[in-house]
Amino acid sequence: MDRLLILESVWDKEMGVLGEHCVFLGVEKNAILLKTDSSVVANEIVFKSKQTIRNLNKYFRTPWVKYLKIVNKF
């Protein structure tokens, strides 16, 4: 549960402008679930996913985020 609090507190900083176009839905195992407002944003998030995951994991003692998952329905 502590991981989720940390993740929520750094999410906007790490996502930057893209964060305005996606909604953080939660965590499923080692994946962050996202809903985007367009396919363009989804593609950009996928393109930058390795760097984003690296940046998010630096806030945790043990890296646990393995991938970002874009969902169409929730």
Secondary structure, 3 states (H helix, E strand, C coil): CHHHHHHHHHHHHHHHHHHHHEEEEEEECCEEEEEECCHHHHHHHHHCHHHHHHHHHCCCCCCCCCEEEECCCC
